[in-house]
Amino acid sequence: MTLLASDFDFELPPDRIAHHPARPRDSARLLHVGAALHDHIVSELPHLLRPGDMLVSNDTRVIPAQLSALRGAARIGITLDRPRPDGTWLALARNARRLRVGDTLDFEGAVAFQAQVTAAPEDGAVALRFNLAGQAFDDALRRAGALALPPYIEREAGPTADDAADYQTVFARNDGAVAAPTAGLHFTPALLDALDAAGIARATLTLHVGAGTFLPMRSENVSDHHIHAERGAITAQTAAGINAARAKGRRIVAVGTTSLRLLEAASGPDGTSAFFGETDIFILPGHRFHGADLLMTNFHLPKSTLFMLVCAFAGTQRMRAAYTHAIASGYRFYSYGDSSLLERAA
């Protein structure tokens, strides 16, 4: 059966889009989606899970990936995506049609911070080789870069000082993401302590969310859409812990679609394997899940690949009912919005 983007459309009132996070983070609302719908708040999560359940979260850390560059007199907006094995960076470029191989870009905000275009722009993406590496590159990026907040978060003057902390999760350890794994934004040290006290096991993996997460689906035929690859890692120790929990009949709870996507990329009928590399897995209804039993995730955009993913996980009709309830009940949507806890469809 051909899937169409319009099959995953719904009407979302603009006032349901969250432009600031809940404070404290774990005071956000949480919609439990199973055989029925139940309204909770995130701080109640330890009571919604079972002792022995394993929470798997993404420990990527967001880098200041938004850059402003000059090529002569032309200003070019650059959003870093991911480093490549040859030492260059793949990036998305506004006004990419102005760029040619060999062009030099000078980045505003840091002295002598430059990059050369090494591959012809294609679909808005460009390969860049920077003149700095290692700690010097990291330092220059911190001076010149800004957080690449999603376009639906309105900031007249760009990200605020609060965003620097608000847009990082409590799990953040490994630099590399362009966007935050937003389900993790709801966790606080106090909530982690409560989960520990309730006997909920915890593990982490790493998936560096790329700039492709901001790209809309341009084709009505879902099969024509390509997911940009993202770098991920699951250690052998983490994989062994997940497999041991599952062998004891315990449930795996993916914190966010990023954790779920990497778990699915690394899992099969025989369990979860260690993983180091890139994945462009596109999860659609009909996918057979092996990596997780529950999914904690925020509310997603109409016709987005992530709404398709949650429909695949919990069932399209169930998710349509859940989103109708969430909109009518005033839940807040997207990165800084409320969350949901989804039970996997049978």
Order of alpha helices (4+ residues) and beta strands (2+ residues): beta-beta-alpha-beta-beta-beta-beta-beta-beta-beta-beta-alpha-alpha-beta-alpha-beta-beta-alpha-beta-alpha-beta-beta-beta-beta-alpha-alpha-beta
